[in-house]
Amino acid sequence: MKSHTIVFTIILFAVACVGLFPQVHAVSPPPDGCYSNFTTAEGCNALRALTTGVGNTGLGAFALYQNNEGGSNTGVGAAALALNTASSNTAVGATALLLNTDGSANTAVGTNALTYNETGVGNNAVGAFALLNNVGGFFNNAHGHNCLMNSSSGDQNNAFGDEAMFTNTTGSFNSAFGDDALHDCTIGVSNVAMGDEAGNSILDGSNNVCIGAGAGDDIVGGDTNTVLGDGAGVGLVSGSQNVYVGAGVSSGADNEIRFIRIGDTSFTDYDCFIAGILGREVDAATAALVLVDNNQKVGTVPVDASGHPVKFQAMLNDALQQQKRIAELEATVERHQKGLELLTAQLKEQAAQIQKVAAGLQITKHAPQLTANNR
């Protein structure tokens, strides 16, 4: 009744506005299909059973054919809303919302969009075959060719893109944006996929977030994974609670659990800058030394080759002993260096003395000859 009142208000306002402009003239020839209760019908058997319904528009053969008391419906296309008896539905496209009976506030745009919906409320399907098999789901949204094509009872799904959520049956609260996004999802719940083929293999996995073209496209049954970046999360099939950030970041195993991988580790020339660390205070009582291995894995607990934890104190003692040995070697080298410098200085002094002696001997050698020549 409230929707009917709104329709009356809008139409009366429009009529009043037109009356204010005397220069506006009636069209000639006058429009056909002007029926009572603000109804417009055009097409064979369109709105054939209408009784007290208000504000309905049926355009196309058998459009809104069975509607009698339902109001504010718009059916455009052959058999659009043909069996409808409810209110506030919009169907544009051949057989759109064809079998809808009691469902209300649905919007279907595209051939066969929401065709099998009967009692579903608040569904939105845009695209050929969008939400084709949905029967009683509530508040679903689908946009794109074959979106949510096989959904039967899933609730509050959103699909935008060619074949997005194509095979959904009972999955609920999913959002798919992009061609083939969440394509294989059937009973998965609360998944978010944005990007071409993002999360397209998820079958019964739930609570996954895949953003980027091909992000998480190998996940089938994994839950609560967060995958950000084109092609990120490749190789993960059944693992759960993982975080992958960066284009091409791959999993270490198809079933790994609670791993955080940032950046493609196949590249070894990354420089890492993280704000909020340098110069910041930490609790000395609980502070831990952060270590990194050759696999670029970061942690605070060192393990041996067999994976057994190594006591940090033992490692620290070993490191201190190595530092002590290095210091001793450096001291030895320094002593040797000083010894070499002293020896070099001594040799230079000896060479100078030898040179002086040699010069004296040369003078002594020539002195008698000079005396003989002077006689």
Protein Blocks (a to p, Z undefined) as FASTA:
>chain_A
ZZmmmmmmmmmmmmmmmmmmmkbccdddddehiaghhiacedehiaklgckbghiacede
hiaklpmklghiacedehiaklgcbehiacedehiaklpckbghiacedehiaklpmkbg
hiacedehiaklpmkbghiacedehiaklgckbghiacedehiaklgckbghiacedehi
aklpmkbghiacedehiaklbmkbghiacedehiaklbfkbghiacedehihihiakbgh
iacedehiacfbfkbghiacehjfkbckbccddehklopacdfklgccddddfkopacfb
dcdfkopacdfklmmmmmmmmmmmmmmmmmmmmmmmmmmmmmmmmmmmmmmmmmmmmmmm
mmmmmmmmmmmmmZZ
